[in-house]
Amino acid sequence: MDTDVNSRYREVIDANQKVLTAMAGVYNSSEPHFRPENIAQVTAKLQGIFSRTGARRLLDLGCGTGFIIDIAKHYVAEIDGVDVTEAMIRQVDCTGNADIRLHLADAGEFPVAPGTYDVVTGYSFLHHLYDIGPALATAARALRPGGEFYADLEPNRYFWDAIKGLNPAVSYDAIIERERASVLERDTQIQEQFQIERELFNQAEYNKNITGGFSEEYLTDKLLSAGFRKVSVFYYWFLGQAALVNSPQHPREQCVLMAGLCADTLAKGLPLTRHLFKYLGFVATR
Ligand SMILES: C[S@@+](CC[C@H](N)C(=O)[O-])C[C@H]1O[C@@H](n2cnc3c(N)ncnc32)[C@H](O)[C@@H]1O
C-alpha cells in the first residue's frame, strides 16, 4: 500500500473506532438487524451454509457485539471473532458450548493459518472498510477449499445511485421519501442522536456514505481476484417493503405473506429490478 492509501485506510479504521465506541451501548437495541424476523432469516442462511460445509470452525470478521456469533455458537464448535473496536467486542456473549475467541485486530491484518476455517462471515462489515481487498484476502486465506464466505447487509450501489438521482426539488411518495432520508440524511440523524460529527460517521461507513455502496459486478471481481472460485450474490429489502409489512389495512400475517410474494416476484425480474433492492449479500466459495 502506498503511504497515502495506507493513511486513508488507517483514518477509516480510526473513524470506526470512534463512531462504534460512541454507539456501542445502544447498538443491539437500536440496529434493525437485531429484530427477531431478521435473526430468523440470517439463521436460515447460516444453517444452509453450515450444513453444506459441515462447519466446525468459523471466523467472523467485524464481529461487533456478536450478532453472528450469537447464532453460530449453537451450530459450530469453534469461533474466532475479529473487530477493531474494543467497546463492541467487550459485549460479545461467550457463554455456551462453542469455544469462542475474540481478537482486537484489523480484519485485513489478522493472521490466519491458511485453510483452517470452514466458514468466514462478515455481517454489515465490508462497507466499513476503506479498501475491502485486505479483508477479502484474509477470508480467502482462512478458508479451506470448498469453504464459504458469507457477507450480508451491504448497501446496493444501484439503489444508492437511484436515490441520489432523484430530483431534490420534487416531493415524492412517502415510501421514496423514507428511503431518501435514510440514504441522504442518516449522517444528520446520527449527529443529532449521538453527537457524532457527520464527516466522521461518513468516514466510518466509507463504502456506503462516501463511495455509494457496492455493485454486484465490483464485489464479484474483487472476490474472484482474491481467490474465490464461485460467487452468488442476492438482493433484498425492496422499496416500500417496510410500508407493506406495517400496513394497518391488513392483518400482519397477510402483510408479511404479500411482502414475501412481492420480493420473490421482484427477484425474478433481476437484473431489471436491481435498483429497487436496498441491500445485497453474497456467498463466495473457496
Ligand atoms: C456495523 S458493525 C457490524 C457488527 C456486527 N457484525 C453486526 O452485524 O452487528 C461493523 C463492525 O466492523 C468493525 N470494523 C470496522 N473496521 C474494521 C476492521 N478494519 N477490522 C475489523 N473490524 C472492523 C467495527 O468496529 C464494527 O464493530
The ligand as an SDF file (V2000), in Angstrom:
LIG
                    3D

 27 29  0  0  0  0  0  0  0  0999 V2000
  -21.9480   -2.2290   11.6190 C   0  0  0  0  0  0  0  0  0  0  0  0
  -20.8490   -3.0470   12.6950 S   0  0  0  0  0  0  0  0  0  0  0  0
  -21.3480   -4.7520   12.4320 C   0  0  0  0  0  0  0  0  0  0  0  0
  -21.0660   -5.5940   13.6300 C   0  0  0  0  0  0  0  0  0  0  0  0
  -21.6590   -6.9940   13.5800 C   0  0  0  0  0  0  0  0  0  0  0  0
  -21.1040   -7.7820   12.5000 N   0  0  0  0  0  0  0  0  0  0  0  0
  -23.1610   -6.8990   13.4240 C   0  0  0  0  0  0  0  0  0  0  0  0
  -23.6860   -7.3680   12.4040 O   0  0  0  0  0  0  0  0  0  0  0  0
  -23.8200   -6.3980   14.3390 O   0  0  0  0  0  0  0  0  0  0  0  0
  -19.2850   -3.0070   11.8610 C   0  0  0  0  0  0  0  0  0  0  0  0
  -18.1590   -3.5260   12.7380 C   0  0  0  0  0  0  0  0  0  0  0  0
  -16.9520   -3.6090   11.9680 O   0  0  0  0  0  0  0  0  0  0  0  0
  -15.8760   -3.2220   12.8140 C   0  0  0  0  0  0  0  0  0  0  0  0
  -14.7470   -2.8430   11.9680 N   0  0  0  0  0  0  0  0  0  0  0  0
  -14.5870   -1.7380   11.2260 C   0  0  0  0  0  0  0  0  0  0  0  0
  -13.4300   -1.7680   10.5610 N   0  0  0  0  0  0  0  0  0  0  0  0
  -12.8250   -2.9400   10.8830 C   0  0  0  0  0  0  0  0  0  0  0  0
  -11.6040   -3.5600   10.5020 C   0  0  0  0  0  0  0  0  0  0  0  0
  -10.7580   -2.9720    9.6640 N   0  0  0  0  0  0  0  0  0  0  0  0
  -11.3270   -4.7890   11.0100 N   0  0  0  0  0  0  0  0  0  0  0  0
  -12.1710   -5.3900   11.8840 C   0  0  0  0  0  0  0  0  0  0  0  0
  -13.3260   -4.8410   12.2910 N   0  0  0  0  0  0  0  0  0  0  0  0
  -13.6600   -3.6310   11.7940 C   0  0  0  0  0  0  0  0  0  0  0  0
  -16.4500   -2.0870   13.6480 C   0  0  0  0  0  0  0  0  0  0  0  0
  -15.6980   -1.8750   14.8160 O   0  0  0  0  0  0  0  0  0  0  0  0
  -17.8460   -2.6280   13.9160 C   0  0  0  0  0  0  0  0  0  0  0  0
  -17.9030   -3.3620   15.1100 O   0  0  0  0  0  0  0  0  0  0  0  0
  1  2  1  0
  2  3  1  0
  2 10  1  0
  3  4  1  0
  4  5  1  0
  5  6  1  0
  5  7  1  0
  7  8  2  0
  7  9  1  0
 10 11  1  0
 11 12  1  0
 11 26  1  0
 12 13  1  0
 13 14  1  0
 13 24  1  0
 14 15  1  0
 14 23  1  0
 15 16  2  0
 16 17  1  0
 17 18  1  0
 17 23  2  0
 18 19  1  0
 18 20  2  0
 20 21  1  0
 21 22  2  0
 22 23  1  0
 24 25  1  0
 24 26  1  0
 26 27  1  0
M  CHG  2   2   1   9  -1
M  END
$$$$
